[in-house]
Amino acid sequence: NAGVTQTPKFQVLKTGQSMTLQCAQDMNHEYMSWYRQDPGMGLRLIHYSVGAGITDQGEVPNGYNVSRSTTEDFPLRLLSAAPSQTSVYFCASSYGLEVHNEQFFGPGTRLTVL
Amino acid sequence: GQQVMQIPQYQHVQEGEDFTTYCNSSTTLSNIQWYKQRPGGHPVFLIQLVKSGEVKKQKRLTFQFGEAKKNSSLHITATQTTDVGTYFCAVNAGGTSYGKLTFGQGTILTVHP
């Protein structure tokens, strides 16, 4: 199993550009989520999904869109990049939401917005 | 939303010293998880605590969940250079917050050989 994969690993954008961060998992996990990590602020939840076709907002959803058309994929779209979105983005998945909700993280995407 | 405070933010120790990080919540938690992130890496799951007063051990790591399920601690005995990294707690309050995992700010541990 590849686990959770993310592409790209690094990305530089100009202000106003749009892009999609890809996330895929091959563990048949129902729950997937996106976090951003900034120095001193831990991991903040952007959006999450409890299954195909179901998404919900996390703590910092503004400026980001998600969709979940399949169990395996959970892309994160930046609509119009801003310097404040410079961060490290992690995708995570888990089997369940309560008892078996160990989060498996991808390697991350390091995004710089100029 | 669910808030969790993690202290300290930084901890510098000499190799062989002990280390403890704490997570505190103002509300009762359904469970708490702990993760470790090595420098430049991604968070890796360490353990989940569910029961009031639960204590779990993993080699030199001891995890505790408070009796009131509002706080937790991670204690490392006799730190080694391989323990370097950031330790996070993560909580899911359950109920209407089902599915939302909130992470603490993390404790950055450095170990001097």
gemmi code that builds the backbone of each chain (N, CA, C; Angstrom):
import gemmi

chains = {
    "A": [
        ("ASN", (0.833, -1.208, 0.000), (0.000, 0.000, 0.000), (0.862, 1.250, 0.000)),
        ("ALA", (0.480, 2.245, -0.802), (1.211, 3.499, -0.823), (0.821, 4.386, 0.353)),
        ("GLY", (-0.327, 4.124, 0.959), (-0.793, 4.959, 2.070), (-1.460, 6.209, 1.533)),
        ("VAL", (-1.059, 7.359, 2.064), (-1.589, 8.645, 1.624), (-0.522, 9.334, 0.782)),
        ("THR", (-0.886, 9.683, -0.429), (0.049, 10.365, -1.320), (-0.454, 11.761, -1.626)),
        ("GLN", (0.492, 12.688, -1.761), (0.162, 14.072, -2.078), (1.064, 14.559, -3.209)),
        ("THR", (0.463, 15.324, -4.094), (1.241, 15.979, -5.142), (0.713, 17.385, -5.351)),
        ("PRO", (1.588, 18.358, -5.678), (3.039, 18.207, -5.747), (3.667, 18.284, -4.356)),
        ("LYS", (4.954, 18.080, -4.254), (5.661, 18.230, -2.971), (5.979, 19.691, -2.693)),
        ("PHE", (6.278, 20.428, -3.731), (6.586, 21.851, -3.619), (5.833, 22.599, -4.720)),
        ("GLN", (5.425, 23.825, -4.404), (4.756, 24.646, -5.405), (4.953, 26.111, -5.071)),
        ("VAL", (5.246, 26.898, -6.099), (5.321, 28.350, -5.960), (4.255, 28.953, -6.866)),
        ("LEU", (3.427, 29.816, -6.304), (2.368, 30.472, -7.052), (2.514, 31.968, -6.956)),
        ("LYS", (1.933, 32.648, -7.913), (1.810, 34.100, -7.824), (0.425, 34.425, -7.274)),
        ("THR", (0.347, 35.557, -6.593), (-0.941, 35.996, -6.050), (-1.997, 36.010, -7.155)),
        ("GLY", (-3.156, 35.411, -6.832), (-4.262, 35.370, -7.773), (-4.358, 34.095, -8.597)),
        ("GLN", (-3.282, 33.332, -8.655), (-3.328, 32.084, -9.398), (-4.156, 31.052, -8.635)),
        ("SER", (-4.673, 30.099, -9.378), (-5.410, 28.999, -8.757), (-4.656, 27.699, -8.999)),
        ("MET", (-4.886, 26.752, -8.109), (-4.274, 25.446, -8.301), (-4.995, 24.410, -7.440)),
        ("THR", (-4.717, 23.158, -7.740), (-5.298, 22.053, -6.991), (-4.197, 21.205, -6.387)),
        ("LEU", (-4.294, 20.990, -5.087), (-3.409, 20.054, -4.401), (-4.100, 18.698, -4.395)),
        ("GLN", (-3.352, 17.699, -4.851), (-3.937, 16.371, -4.962), (-3.645, 15.536, -3.718)),
        ("CYS", (-4.615, 14.704, -3.353), (-4.452, 13.773, -2.243), (-5.169, 12.480, -2.600)),
        ("ALA", (-4.510, 11.380, -2.386), (-5.119, 10.073, -2.645), (-4.685, 9.088, -1.565)),
        ("GLN", (-5.605, 8.150, -1.245), (-5.258, 7.091, -0.290), (-5.795, 5.761, -0.832)),
        ("ASP", (-5.050, 4.721, -0.545), (-5.417, 3.391, -1.048), (-5.766, 2.435, 0.085)),
        ("MET", (-6.224, 2.980, 1.207), (-6.543, 2.157, 2.375), (-8.052, 2.001, 2.569)),
        ("ASN", (-8.836, 2.494, 1.620), (-10.290, 2.418, 1.699), (-10.836, 3.132, 2.932)),
        ("HIS", (-10.166, 4.231, 3.295), (-10.610, 5.014, 4.437), (-11.780, 5.912, 4.060)),
        ("GLU", (-12.764, 5.998, 4.959), (-13.915, 6.854, 4.699), (-13.602, 8.321, 5.004)),
        ("TYR", (-12.819, 8.548, 6.043), (-12.590, 9.913, 6.523), (-11.312, 10.471, 5.924)),
        ("MET", (-11.407, 11.670, 5.310), (-10.221, 12.360, 4.807), (-10.293, 13.824, 5.197)),
        ("SER", (-9.131, 14.438, 5.340), (-9.108, 15.816, 5.792), (-7.885, 16.535, 5.249)),
        ("TRP", (-7.974, 17.859, 5.267), (-6.867, 18.713, 4.880), (-6.528, 19.637, 6.040)),
        ("TYR", (-5.219, 19.761, 6.308), (-4.720, 20.649, 7.333), (-3.675, 21.576, 6.714)),
        ("ARG", (-3.519, 22.738, 7.316), (-2.378, 23.568, 7.028), (-1.573, 23.725, 8.298)),
        ("GLN", (-0.264, 23.800, 8.121), (0.618, 23.930, 9.277), (1.476, 25.165, 9.116)),
        ("ASP", (1.360, 26.050, 10.073), (2.148, 27.279, 10.111), (2.922, 27.301, 11.414)),
        ("PRO", (4.112, 27.931, 11.411), (4.957, 27.941, 12.619), (4.202, 28.443, 13.843)),
        ("GLY", (4.274, 27.682, 14.916), (3.665, 28.097, 16.173), (2.164, 27.946, 16.259)),
        ("MET", (1.545, 27.415, 15.188), (0.087, 27.326, 15.191), (-0.417, 25.904, 15.037)),
        ("GLY", (0.461, 24.956, 15.093), (0.030, 23.578, 14.997), (-0.594, 23.264, 13.651)),
        ("LEU", (-1.506, 22.314, 13.653), (-2.204, 21.898, 12.453), (-3.637, 22.404, 12.537)),
        ("ARG", (-4.060, 23.131, 11.525), (-5.411, 23.666, 11.530), (-6.219, 23.005, 10.418)),
        ("LEU", (-7.408, 22.553, 10.773), (-8.261, 21.823, 9.848), (-8.912, 22.774, 8.849)),
        ("ILE", (-8.770, 22.462, 7.571), (-9.340, 23.310, 6.517), (-10.715, 22.781, 6.099)),
        ("HIS", (-10.746, 21.561, 5.597), (-11.980, 20.882, 5.219), (-11.817, 19.400, 5.536)),
        ("TYR", (-12.940, 18.729, 5.686), (-12.873, 17.299, 5.887), (-14.062, 16.622, 5.207)),
        ("SER", (-13.950, 15.307, 5.070), (-15.002, 14.533, 4.412), (-15.183, 13.216, 5.167)),
        ("VAL", (-16.445, 12.865, 5.397), (-16.728, 11.614, 6.113), (-17.103, 10.496, 5.150)),
        ("GLY", (-17.022, 10.793, 3.844), (-17.299, 9.771, 2.847), (-17.504, 10.425, 1.495)),
        ("ALA", (-17.535, 9.610, 0.456), (-17.715, 10.130, -0.901), (-18.995, 10.945, -0.978)),
        ("GLY", (-18.887, 12.132, -1.542), (-20.031, 13.016, -1.714), (-20.358, 13.886, -0.521)),
        ("ILE", (-19.595, 13.743, 0.580), (-19.888, 14.496, 1.808), (-18.649, 15.261, 2.247)),
        ("THR", (-18.772, 16.575, 2.317), (-17.661, 17.392, 2.815), (-18.192, 18.413, 3.809)),
        ("ASP", (-17.309, 18.930, 4.629), (-17.693, 19.939, 5.605), (-16.502, 20.817, 5.907)),
        ("GLN", (-16.791, 22.002, 6.446), (-15.747, 22.968, 6.725), (-15.078, 22.682, 8.054)),
        ("GLY", (-13.783, 23.009, 8.090), (-13.054, 22.930, 9.337), (-12.891, 24.303, 9.938)),
        ("GLU", (-11.742, 24.515, 10.551), (-11.481, 25.754, 11.279), (-11.157, 26.928, 10.362)),
        ("VAL", (-10.455, 26.671, 9.247), (-9.983, 27.742, 8.366), (-10.328, 27.440, 6.909)),
        ("PRO", (-11.605, 27.443, 6.530), (-11.988, 27.016, 5.182), (-11.917, 28.087, 4.099)),
        ("ASN", (-11.851, 29.379, 4.504), (-11.952, 30.447, 3.515), (-10.804, 30.417, 2.519)),
        ("GLY", (-11.170, 30.509, 1.217), (-10.166, 30.522, 0.160), (-9.873, 29.149, -0.400)),
        ("TYR", (-10.527, 28.134, 0.145), (-10.300, 26.745, -0.271), (-11.628, 26.038, -0.594)),
        ("ASN", (-11.575, 25.195, -1.623), (-12.716, 24.338, -1.948), (-12.272, 22.888, -1.974)),
        ("VAL", (-13.191, 21.993, -1.665), (-12.906, 20.565, -1.762), (-14.101, 19.858, -2.379)),
        ("SER", (-13.842, 18.660, -2.871), (-14.892, 17.770, -3.343), (-14.433, 16.343, -3.073)),
        ("ARG", (-15.373, 15.441, -2.990), (-15.031, 14.026, -2.719), (-15.916, 13.161, -3.619)),
        ("SER", (-15.464, 12.991, -4.841), (-16.256, 12.210, -5.794), (-15.982, 10.711, -5.651)),
        ("THR", (-14.835, 10.348, -5.109), (-14.508, 8.941, -4.886), (-13.976, 8.777, -3.465)),
        ("THR", (-13.961, 7.556, -2.979), (-13.410, 7.290, -1.649), (-11.919, 7.594, -1.609)),
        ("GLU", (-11.230, 7.378, -2.734), (-9.775, 7.458, -2.748), (-9.226, 8.884, -2.809)),
        ("ASP", (-9.922, 9.791, -3.463), (-9.337, 11.091, -3.773), (-10.033, 12.236, -3.040)),
        ("PHE", (-9.231, 13.213, -2.623), (-9.773, 14.373, -1.903), (-8.937, 15.590, -2.268)),
        ("PRO", (-9.170, 16.189, -3.437), (-8.361, 17.340, -3.850), (-8.758, 18.629, -3.123)),
        ("LEU", (-7.765, 19.477, -2.936), (-7.979, 20.785, -2.312), (-7.677, 21.856, -3.345)),
        ("ARG", (-8.649, 22.724, -3.575), (-8.484, 23.767, -4.586), (-8.309, 25.133, -3.934)),
        ("LEU", (-7.259, 25.825, -4.372), (-7.063, 27.223, -3.998), (-7.641, 28.061, -5.121)),
        ("LEU", (-8.618, 28.880, -4.803), (-9.375, 29.585, -5.835), (-8.598, 30.770, -6.397)),
        ("SER", (-7.993, 31.543, -5.521), (-7.215, 32.719, -5.911), (-6.146, 32.904, -4.833)),
        ("ALA", (-4.951, 32.380, -5.117), (-3.925, 32.286, -4.085), (-3.547, 33.650, -3.521)),
        ("ALA", (-3.308, 33.662, -2.213), (-2.874, 34.866, -1.504), (-1.638, 34.531, -0.679)),
        ("PRO", (-0.768, 35.520, -0.422), (0.428, 35.255, 0.385), (0.126, 34.606, 1.735)),
        ("SER", (-1.057, 34.901, 2.299), (-1.441, 34.315, 3.586), (-1.655, 32.801, 3.499)),
        ("GLN", (-1.712, 32.276, 2.279), (-1.892, 30.837, 2.110), (-0.553, 30.111, 1.961)),
        ("THR", (0.531, 30.830, 2.077), (1.844, 30.196, 2.144), (1.890, 29.341, 3.394)),
        ("SER", (2.129, 28.045, 3.201), (2.035, 27.118, 4.324), (2.465, 25.734, 3.863)),
        ("VAL", (2.470, 24.817, 4.786), (2.639, 23.404, 4.476), (1.276, 22.748, 4.623)),
        ("TYR", (0.846, 22.043, 3.592), (-0.471, 21.437, 3.577), (-0.354, 19.921, 3.714)),
        ("PHE", (-1.092, 19.389, 4.659), (-1.114, 17.946, 4.880), (-2.510, 17.405, 4.651)),
        ("CYS", (-2.556, 16.311, 3.944), (-3.778, 15.539, 3.793), (-3.695, 14.349, 4.737)),
        ("ALA", (-4.825, 13.945, 5.289), (-4.832, 12.807, 6.210), (-6.081, 11.969, 5.976)),
        ("SER", (-5.988, 10.711, 6.330), (-7.163, 9.843, 6.227), (-7.225, 8.928, 7.437)),
        ("SER", (-8.425, 8.435, 7.717), (-8.576, 7.466, 8.800), (-9.720, 6.526, 8.473)),
        ("TYR", (-9.686, 5.362, 9.126), (-10.718, 4.350, 8.884), (-12.063, 4.807, 9.417)),
        ("GLY", (-12.048, 5.350, 10.623), (-13.298, 5.743, 11.245), (-13.193, 7.122, 11.848)),
        ("LEU", (-14.154, 7.460, 12.683), (-14.203, 8.788, 13.268), (-14.123, 8.767, 14.784)),
        ("GLU", (-14.328, 7.668, 15.408), (-14.283, 7.618, 16.860), (-13.219, 6.645, 17.331)),
        ("VAL", (-13.520, 5.388, 17.356), (-12.595, 4.427, 17.948), (-11.388, 4.184, 17.043)),
        ("HIS", (-11.628, 3.981, 15.767), (-10.533, 3.674, 14.847), (-10.233, 4.894, 13.990)),
        ("ASN", (-9.868, 6.003, 14.634), (-9.658, 7.210, 13.857), (-8.218, 7.681, 13.881)),
        ("GLU", (-7.280, 6.755, 13.983), (-5.864, 7.100, 13.811), (-5.699, 7.763, 12.457)),
        ("GLN", (-5.128, 8.954, 12.463), (-4.939, 9.710, 11.231), (-3.628, 9.303, 10.561)),
        ("PHE", (-3.711, 8.958, 9.276), (-2.525, 8.690, 8.465), (-2.285, 9.917, 7.602)),
        ("PHE", (-1.116, 10.509, 7.738), (-0.812, 11.737, 7.019), (0.019, 11.472, 5.768)),
        ("GLY", (-0.225, 12.300, 4.744), (0.630, 12.294, 3.587), (1.908, 13.069, 3.874)),
        ("PRO", (2.836, 13.095, 2.924), (4.135, 13.753, 3.149), (4.078, 15.267, 3.132)),
        ("GLY", (2.974, 15.842, 2.658), (2.830, 17.291, 2.670), (3.166, 17.959, 1.350)),
        ("THR", (2.568, 19.133, 1.164), (2.881, 20.007, 0.031), (3.310, 21.352, 0.605)),
        ("ARG", (4.515, 21.775, 0.220), (5.020, 23.066, 0.687), (4.716, 24.115, -0.351)),
        ("LEU", (3.798, 25.032, -0.008), (3.299, 26.028, -0.945), (3.794, 27.411, -0.565)),
        ("THR", (4.321, 28.117, -1.557), (4.722, 29.512, -1.390), (3.933, 30.356, -2.370)),
        ("VAL", (3.306, 31.406, -1.845), (2.561, 32.329, -2.695), (3.269, 33.679, -2.672)),
        ("LEU", (3.686, 34.119, -3.829), (4.451, 35.375, -3.913), (3.550, 36.574, -4.208)),
    ],
    "B": [
        ("GLY", (-15.551, 26.521, 18.638), (-15.056, 25.189, 18.350), (-14.224, 24.653, 19.484)),
        ("GLN", (-13.846, 23.416, 19.372), (-13.046, 22.763, 20.396), (-11.685, 23.435, 20.516)),
        ("GLN", (-11.283, 23.745, 21.754), (-9.999, 24.359, 22.000), (-9.178, 23.439, 22.889)),
        ("VAL", (-7.916, 23.355, 22.579), (-7.015, 22.587, 23.426), (-5.700, 23.343, 23.541)),
        ("MET", (-5.228, 23.488, 24.765), (-3.975, 24.175, 25.036), (-2.893, 23.150, 25.297)),
        ("GLN", (-1.760, 23.343, 24.648), (-0.644, 22.421, 24.842), (0.557, 23.207, 25.358)),
        ("ILE", (1.171, 22.733, 26.418), (2.344, 23.366, 27.003), (3.378, 22.329, 27.379)),
        ("PRO", (4.650, 22.735, 27.351), (5.164, 24.028, 26.894), (5.251, 24.083, 25.381)),
        ("GLN", (5.543, 25.245, 24.824), (5.687, 25.361, 23.379), (7.043, 24.808, 22.937)),
        ("TYR", (8.055, 25.027, 23.789), (9.401, 24.535, 23.502), (9.965, 23.850, 24.742)),
        ("GLN", (10.811, 22.853, 24.510), (11.508, 22.212, 25.613), (12.883, 21.767, 25.110)),
        ("HIS", (13.909, 22.258, 25.807), (15.275, 21.859, 25.470), (15.794, 21.010, 26.605)),
        ("VAL", (16.287, 19.831, 26.312), (16.791, 18.952, 27.363), (18.138, 18.383, 26.957)),
        ("GLN", (18.868, 17.960, 27.974), (20.094, 17.205, 27.725), (19.700, 15.734, 27.545)),
        ("GLU", (20.422, 15.059, 26.706), (20.150, 13.637, 26.513), (20.188, 12.924, 27.862)),
        ("GLY", (19.186, 12.108, 28.096), (19.096, 11.402, 29.366), (18.108, 12.031, 30.343)),
        ("GLU", (17.763, 13.293, 30.133), (16.769, 13.941, 30.985), (15.366, 13.520, 30.567)),
        ("ASP", (14.421, 13.731, 31.460), (13.030, 13.412, 31.153), (12.338, 14.612, 30.504)),
        ("PHE", (11.224, 14.330, 29.869), (10.455, 15.366, 29.165), (8.969, 15.084, 29.325)),
        ("THR", (8.198, 16.152, 29.537), (6.751, 16.006, 29.638), (6.061, 17.145, 28.895)),
        ("THR", (5.028, 16.824, 28.156), (4.173, 17.817, 27.527), (2.739, 17.565, 27.951)),
        ("TYR", (1.974, 18.659, 28.071), (0.620, 18.571, 28.611), (-0.390, 19.159, 27.635)),
        ("CYS", (-1.559, 18.557, 27.616), (-2.680, 19.099, 26.864), (-3.863, 19.303, 27.796)),
        ("ASN", (-4.488, 20.474, 27.688), (-5.606, 20.793, 28.561), (-6.779, 21.322, 27.745)),
        ("SER", (-7.965, 20.840, 28.099), (-9.190, 21.258, 27.441), (-10.169, 21.789, 28.481)),
        ("SER", (-10.991, 22.743, 28.082), (-12.012, 23.267, 28.993), (-13.261, 22.397, 28.978)),
        ("THR", (-13.361, 21.503, 28.012), (-14.524, 20.628, 27.915), (-14.105, 19.164, 28.011)),
        ("THR", (-15.047, 18.325, 28.335), (-14.777, 16.891, 28.431), (-14.550, 16.311, 27.043)),
        ("LEU", (-13.527, 15.495, 26.945), (-13.144, 14.932, 25.657), (-13.635, 13.492, 25.518)),
        ("SER", (-13.968, 13.099, 24.303), (-14.336, 11.697, 24.073), (-13.079, 10.838, 23.998)),
        ("ASN", (-12.035, 11.390, 23.431), (-10.757, 10.686, 23.386), (-9.663, 11.692, 23.055)),
        ("ILE", (-8.437, 11.282, 23.173), (-7.315, 12.150, 22.813), (-6.258, 11.313, 22.126)),
        ("GLN", (-5.628, 11.899, 21.140), (-4.569, 11.216, 20.405), (-3.271, 12.011, 20.553)),
        ("TRP", (-2.171, 11.300, 20.373), (-0.852, 11.931, 20.372), (-0.114, 11.573, 19.092)),
        ("TYR", (0.557, 12.585, 18.538), (1.318, 12.427, 17.310), (2.724, 12.981, 17.501)),
        ("LYS", (3.660, 12.443, 16.705), (5.022, 12.959, 16.675), (5.349, 13.345, 15.244)),
        ("GLN", (5.986, 14.510, 15.119), (6.409, 14.965, 13.797), (7.910, 15.253, 13.850)),
        ("ARG", (8.668, 14.499, 13.115), (10.105, 14.754, 13.018), (10.334, 15.989, 12.165)),
        ("PRO", (11.445, 16.708, 12.362), (11.736, 17.894, 11.546), (11.683, 17.584, 10.059)),
        ("GLY", (10.881, 18.371, 9.322), (10.741, 18.164, 7.879), (9.815, 17.039, 7.491)),
        ("GLY", (9.222, 16.384, 8.471), (8.363, 15.233, 8.181), (6.892, 15.521, 8.394)),
        ("HIS", (6.130, 14.458, 8.423), (4.705, 14.587, 8.637), (4.332, 13.966, 9.984)),
        ("PRO", (3.197, 14.358, 10.548), (2.799, 13.782, 11.842), (2.562, 12.281, 11.733)),
        ("VAL", (2.987, 11.583, 12.767), (2.806, 10.131, 12.837), (2.090, 9.802, 14.134)),
        ("PHE", (1.063, 9.005, 14.023), (0.237, 8.625, 15.171), (1.051, 7.836, 16.187)),
        ("LEU", (0.899, 8.204, 17.466), (1.553, 7.451, 18.530), (0.552, 6.581, 19.288)),
        ("ILE", (-0.550, 7.216, 19.746), (-1.468, 6.472, 20.601), (-2.795, 7.203, 20.721)),
        ("GLN", (-3.822, 6.477, 21.129), (-5.113, 7.084, 21.448), (-5.524, 6.641, 22.847)),
        ("LEU", (-6.016, 7.599, 23.628), (-6.535, 7.327, 24.967), (-8.030, 7.584, 24.962)),
        ("VAL", (-8.776, 6.687, 25.579), (-10.235, 6.773, 25.535), (-10.861, 6.803, 26.931)),
        ("LYS", (-10.302, 6.038, 27.855), (-10.940, 5.866, 29.162), (-10.417, 6.869, 30.184)),
        ("SER", (-11.280, 7.279, 31.075), (-10.918, 8.152, 32.181), (-9.799, 7.527, 33.013)),
        ("GLY", (-8.730, 8.290, 33.269), (-7.620, 7.807, 34.079), (-6.703, 6.819, 33.382)),
        ("GLU", (-6.881, 6.638, 32.102), (-6.100, 5.641, 31.359), (-4.621, 6.002, 31.323)),
        ("VAL", (-3.780, 4.983, 31.474), (-2.335, 5.128, 31.369), (-1.834, 4.061, 30.404)),
        ("LYS", (-1.082, 4.500, 29.402), (-0.510, 3.565, 28.443), (0.981, 3.835, 28.296)),
        ("LYS", (1.734, 2.779, 28.076), (3.176, 2.921, 27.926), (3.632, 2.335, 26.605)),
        ("GLN", (4.608, 3.026, 26.020), (5.284, 2.533, 24.831), (6.780, 2.726, 25.085)),
        ("LYS", (7.425, 1.691, 25.524), (8.855, 1.759, 25.840), (9.116, 2.908, 26.815)),
        ("ARG", (9.806, 3.954, 26.417), (10.120, 5.066, 27.320), (9.019, 6.128, 27.360)),
        ("LEU", (7.955, 5.962, 26.605), (6.874, 6.950, 26.555), (5.709, 6.485, 27.421)),
        ("THR", (5.202, 7.408, 28.258), (4.037, 7.131, 29.093), (2.981, 8.182, 28.800)),
        ("PHE", (1.782, 7.706, 28.487), (0.666, 8.581, 28.149), (-0.404, 8.452, 29.234)),
        ("GLN", (-0.958, 9.602, 29.640), (-2.013, 9.586, 30.663), (-3.196, 10.411, 30.204)),
        ("PHE", (-4.384, 9.943, 30.570), (-5.631, 10.674, 30.324), (-6.223, 10.978, 31.683)),
        ("GLY", (-6.561, 12.239, 31.924), (-7.036, 12.645, 33.233), (-8.348, 11.993, 33.621)),
        ("GLU", (-8.595, 11.998, 34.920), (-9.820, 11.383, 35.437), (-11.068, 12.066, 34.883)),
        ("ALA", (-10.999, 13.368, 34.719), (-12.138, 14.124, 34.200), (-12.164, 14.169, 32.675)),
        ("LYS", (-11.203, 13.533, 32.035), (-11.079, 13.511, 30.571), (-11.005, 14.921, 30.000)),
        ("LYS", (-10.275, 15.794, 30.709), (-10.073, 17.152, 30.212), (-8.595, 17.454, 29.991)),
        ("ASN", (-7.725, 16.546, 30.399), (-6.314, 16.800, 30.208), (-5.573, 15.489, 29.979)),
        ("SER", (-4.370, 15.648, 29.412), (-3.562, 14.477, 29.095), (-2.102, 14.887, 29.124)),
        ("SER", (-1.248, 13.898, 29.290), (0.178, 14.182, 29.274), (0.933, 13.078, 28.557)),
        ("LEU", (2.079, 13.480, 28.019), (3.027, 12.542, 27.403), (4.355, 12.729, 28.111)),
        ("HIS", (4.891, 11.685, 28.658), (6.145, 11.744, 29.398), (7.149, 10.822, 28.729)),
        ("ILE", (8.338, 11.364, 28.470), (9.417, 10.554, 27.923), (10.505, 10.428, 28.982)),
        ("THR", (10.871, 9.234, 29.308), (11.927, 8.966, 30.288), (13.268, 8.842, 29.572)),
        ("ALA", (14.260, 9.490, 30.123), (15.633, 9.378, 29.596), (15.673, 9.631, 28.095)),
        ("THR", (15.450, 10.885, 27.716), (15.363, 11.238, 26.299), (16.620, 10.835, 25.528)),
        ("GLN", (16.392, 10.565, 24.254), (17.480, 10.262, 23.323), (17.380, 11.227, 22.144)),
        ("THR", (18.451, 11.339, 21.369), (18.434, 12.275, 20.241), (17.367, 11.899, 19.219)),
        ("THR", (16.983, 10.643, 19.206), (15.925, 10.212, 18.279), (14.542, 10.705, 18.686)),
        ("ASP", (14.439, 11.260, 19.904), (13.146, 11.788, 20.362), (12.882, 13.201, 19.840)),
        ("VAL", (13.862, 13.789, 19.180), (13.709, 15.160, 18.676), (12.510, 15.255, 17.742)),
        ("GLY", (11.746, 16.333, 17.884), (10.606, 16.547, 17.011), (9.541, 17.362, 17.716)),
        ("THR", (8.391, 17.451, 17.098), (7.254, 18.158, 17.685), (6.194, 17.142, 18.058)),
        ("TYR", (5.699, 17.268, 19.279), (4.675, 16.355, 19.789), (3.344, 17.097, 19.866)),
        ("PHE", (2.343, 16.515, 19.244), (1.010, 17.122, 19.202), (-0.010, 16.234, 19.906)),
        ("CYS", (-0.930, 16.873, 20.591), (-2.129, 16.164, 20.990), (-3.233, 16.562, 20.016)),
        ("ALA", (-4.232, 15.711, 19.893), (-5.359, 15.979, 19.002), (-6.618, 15.458, 19.665)),
        ("VAL", (-7.682, 16.258, 19.584), (-8.896, 15.892, 20.297), (-10.097, 15.954, 19.381)),
        ("ASN", (-11.033, 15.076, 19.691), (-12.324, 15.053, 19.015), (-13.372, 15.071, 20.109)),
        ("ALA", (-14.058, 16.184, 20.222), (-15.005, 16.316, 21.324), (-16.236, 15.472, 21.146)),
        ("GLY", (-16.454, 14.968, 19.918), (-17.635, 14.156, 19.689), (-18.886, 15.010, 19.596)),
        ("GLY", (-20.010, 14.405, 19.670), (-21.280, 15.124, 19.598), (-21.406, 15.859, 18.280)),
        ("THR", (-21.757, 17.134, 18.312), (-21.917, 17.912, 17.083), (-20.582, 18.192, 16.419)),
        ("SER", (-19.475, 17.969, 17.126), (-18.154, 18.180, 16.542), (-17.596, 16.891, 15.968)),
        ("TYR", (-18.441, 15.882, 15.845), (-18.034, 14.587, 15.322), (-17.326, 14.758, 13.984)),
        ("GLY", (-16.124, 14.218, 13.891), (-15.388, 14.296, 12.645), (-14.375, 15.414, 12.615)),
        ("LYS", (-14.449, 16.367, 13.499), (-13.492, 17.462, 13.522), (-12.431, 17.184, 14.569)),
        ("LEU", (-11.218, 17.007, 14.082), (-10.093, 16.760, 14.967), (-9.347, 18.072, 15.144)),
        ("THR", (-9.150, 18.475, 16.380), (-8.439, 19.713, 16.681), (-7.091, 19.380, 17.295)),
        ("PHE", (-6.036, 19.968, 16.744), (-4.691, 19.715, 17.238), (-4.247, 20.828, 18.185)),
        ("GLY", (-3.478, 20.449, 19.184), (-2.804, 21.430, 20.013), (-1.693, 22.088, 19.208)),
        ("GLN", (-1.121, 23.149, 19.783), (-0.090, 23.913, 19.071), (1.220, 23.144, 18.950)),
        ("GLY", (1.362, 22.102, 19.759), (2.567, 21.285, 19.681), (3.647, 21.724, 20.646)),
        ("THR", (4.466, 20.782, 21.061), (5.655, 21.055, 21.866), (6.869, 20.606, 21.065)),
        ("ILE", (7.749, 21.560, 20.826), (8.964, 21.263, 20.063), (10.051, 20.823, 21.036)),
        ("LEU", (10.506, 19.603, 20.871), (11.531, 19.042, 21.759), (12.877, 18.996, 21.049)),
        ("THR", (13.862, 19.594, 21.677), (15.236, 19.444, 21.194), (16.026, 18.720, 22.270)),
        ("VAL", (16.905, 17.840, 21.849), (17.707, 17.040, 22.768), (19.177, 17.263, 22.446)),
        ("HIS", (19.905, 17.762, 23.435), (21.328, 18.027, 23.246), (22.127, 16.807, 23.689)),
        ("PRO", (22.996, 16.311, 22.809), (23.766, 15.101, 23.156), (24.827, 15.372, 24.221)),
    ],
}
model = gemmi.Model(1)
for chain_id, residues in chains.items():
    chain = gemmi.Chain(chain_id)
    for i, (resn, *xyz) in enumerate(residues, 1):
        res = gemmi.Residue()
        res.name, res.seqid = resn, gemmi.SeqId(i, " ")
        for name, pos in zip(("N", "CA", "C"), xyz):
            atom = gemmi.Atom()
            atom.name, atom.element = name, gemmi.Element(name[0])
            atom.pos, atom.b_iso = gemmi.Position(*pos), 0.0
            res.add_atom(atom)
        chain.add_residue(res)
    model.add_chain(chain)
structure = gemmi.Structure()
structure.add_model(model)
structure.setup_entities()
